[in-house]
Amino acid sequence: MDTYVSCVEDVAQFCRLLYFFDRQKRGFCRGLSLSLTIQDWCEGRPTVSSQAMQESLLMPVALLKDLASFQLHGSNLDLVEEKLIKAMKVSNPTTTDLLESAIKWKLEGNAAFKNGDYALSIQNYTQAYASMETVVSGPIYRSLLDGWFAHTPLTGKLADQRGDLLRHQLGSQLNWNILQAYLSLQDWRKAYLWGERAISDIEFANVHQRIHDGDKNLIIEAEKAKVYLRMMIACQKIGNHAGTEECLHKATLYARSNSAISLEIKKMRRGMT
């Protein structure tokens, strides 16, 4: 039997790690026996943790379903244990649930953007990322559980789509929406960061889908042109002249079949001369 000693801040991450193992290797938790003991010592004398502290420590364990066995040890844990065991019986969200939640948060972000509340729109877009297991924190940007999204069939209104491709499409839209929100806030550095993410994303899609799927890209050329135009503005504002020219060139290539965007590009070119 292995023993793991943790502080409160680490338990949630430990449980998510086990949760990810279970998602990628189905049935992992069924072979896992978990025994948790809360010990709270202050100056050598035992103290009783508050219920709020106990819940913050233990409720993340509810992610772990169908454990081979589960035991909880400690003083005055009856209320928290009852709540935890009840939560462990509730199924975790499916890929469909997560993607539907992400769509909902994206639409709320769009509504906030239209109302001019750009900060709130960014919060909602970030929540959409969290809903589909994508970590976004400062410079950190990481999609988790790609295999699970790819191989788990979607249901309901999303049944005719592939989970990993839909998540990629949603992520792309969130990227360029957040880019535009930071441009509207005149936060040029963060706009540039999100522009880099958006461009990296669409260029990766160009290669990935051509090689592996043979399908047309989920991101159409007009959308790519808009991303490069937005990134061009960010480059201008931070004095990146080479980036400005490159983005303008790429936007022109992608906008060849879109007269409205081509006209916008011509106006920008005139403003640069």
N, C-alpha and C positions, 0 to 999 in steps of 0.2 A: 504494500500500500504506500503510495506517494503522499507526502504532506506538503502543502503549499501555504505559506504564511504571507498575508497581504495586509496592506493598509486600506482604508475605506476607498481611497481614490482609485485603486487598482482593480478592485473586484469587478466593476462594470466592464472594464476592458478584457479581463480574464474570461468573463462569461461570454462576451461577444466573440472572443477568439474561438471558444468551444462551439458557439452558435454557427460561426462560419465553417468550421470543420464539418458540422452536421449538415449544413446546406450543400457543401461540395461533395461530401461522402455520406450519402443518405444512410441513416441508421447508426451513425457514430454514437449518438447519445444513448441508444439502447444498450450499448455495452459499457456504459459509464456509471459507476457507483460514486455518489457524491455525499460526503459528510462534512457539514459546516459547523464550526464552533466559534462563537463570539466570546472573546476575552477582552475586557476593558480594565486595565490596571492603572492606577494613579498613585504614585509614591508608595508602591508596594501594597496598597489596600484595594481590594476589589470594589468597583463602582458599577452602577447600573446605567447602561446606555439609554438615552431617550428613545421613544418610539420612532421619532423622525430619523434619528441616526441609524437605528436598526433597519428601517425601511430603505434608507439610502444605500445601506450595505447589502441587503438581502434581495430586494425586489428585482435587480438585474438578473438574478438566477432564474426568474420566470421565463426567460428566453429558452431555457433548456427543457425540452419536452421529452417525455417517454424515457426518462432515466431508468436504468436497471434498478437502482435503489437511491433513496434520498433520505438523509437524516440531518436534523438541525439540533444543535446543543447550545445551551446558554440559559441565563436567568431571565424570567419575565418576557419570554418570546411568544407567548400564546397568540396574542392578537396579530402580530406580524406573520407568524407561521401560518395561521389560518388564511390570511390575505394572500400570502405567497403561494400556498398550495392551490388555492382557488385560481390564481393567475396562471399557474403552470398547466392547468387543464384547458386553458383557452388557446386555440391554435394560433401559431405565428402567422403573420400576413403572407399571402402567396405573392408570386411575381406579379400577377394581375392586380392584386390589392396595392402593391407598392407603386406600380406604374400609374394606376388610376389616381392615387394620392398625389403623385408628382404632377400629373396633368392638372389636377385641381389647384395645387399651389402655383403652378405656372400661370393659370388663368387669373388667379387672385393677384399675382405680380403684374400681369398685363393691366388689370383694372386699376391698381395703384399707380402704375406708370401713366395711364391716360388721365388720371386725376392730378398728376403733377407731383405725387409723393414718391420721388425716386428712391429715397432711402428705404421706405417700406417695400417698394417693388423689389429691391435687392434682397431684403430679408425674406420675402416670399419665394423668390427664385432660389435662394440658398436652401430654404426649407424643402423645395422641390428636389434639389440634389440629395438632401438627407433622406427623403422619402424613398429614393431608389438606390440606397446604399452607395452613394458617392460622397467621399469625404472632401469638403472644401473648407480650408482654414488657412488664410493668408496665402503663402506661396504653395501650400500643400493642396494637391488636386489628384485624387486617386479613386478610381472606380473599383468596387469590390464585387465579388461573386459573379464575374463575367460568365463562367461556365454554367452556373445555375440559371441565369437569365436566358442563356442561349438554348438550353436543353429542356427547360420546363415549359410545356405548352400554356399559352394564355387562354383565358376563357371569356365568356360574355361578349361585350362589344369589341374586345381586342383579340378575339379568337382567331382571326385571319392574319395576324401579324406575328412576327418573331420577336421574342422579348429583348434580345440583345440589340437588334437593329432599332427597335422602337426606343429603347433607352438611349442609344447613340443619337437618334434624331432629336429626342427631347433635350439631351445634354447640349447638343449643338445650338438649339434654339435658346436655351438658357444662357449659354456663353455669349452669344451676340446681343441678347437682351440686356444682360448685365453690363456689357461693354457700352451699349447706348445709354444706360442709366448713369454710369459714371461720367460719360461725356456730358450728359445733361446737368450733372452736379459739378462739372468742370474740375473733376478730380482726374487730371490727365495721366498721372502715373498708374493709378489703378485701372483706368481705361486701357492703357497700353498693356498692362498685365493680362487683362481679359481678352484683349485683341490678340495677343500671342496665343492664348489658349484656343480661341476660336479658330484662328488660322491653322494651328497645329492639328486641330480636330478635323477640319474639312480636308486638309491635304492628306491626312492619314486615311480618311474615308475614301478618297480618290483611289489610293493604292489598294487598301484592304478589300474593298468590295469588288474591284476589278479582278483581283487575284483569286479570292476565296469564294465569291458568290456569283460573279458574272452578271449581277443585277445592276440596273442603273442606280446611281447614287441617290440616297434619300434626300440629300441637300441639292437643290436645283441651282443652276448657274446664276440666276438672278439673286438668290440669297447669298451666294459666295461673293458676288460683286458688291453687295451692300456691306458685307463684313469687311472687305478690303477698303471700301470707302470710309467706314467708321474708323478703321485702324489708321488710315491715312491722316485723319484729323488728329488722332492721338499722337502720331509721329510728328506732325507739324507743331503741335503745342509743346512737345518736349525737345524740339530742335533736332530731331532725327531726320536729316534731309535725305539720306540714302533710303531710309525706310519709307519716307513719303513718296519718293519716286517709284520705288518697287511696288508699293501698294496701289498707286495710281495705275501702273502698268498692268497689274493683275486684275484690277477692277475693270479696266478697259477690255481685257481678253474675255472675261466672263459676262460682260454686259453687251456683247455684240448683237444678241438677238432681242434685247430689251431696250426699246427706244427711250422710255422714260429715264432709265438709269444712265443711258448713254448721254442724254441731254444734261443730266445732273453732273456727269463727269466733265463735259465740255465747259460748264459754268465754273467748276472747280479749277480746271486748267487755266481759264481766263483770269481767275482770281489769284493764281500763283505767278502769273507773268508780270 
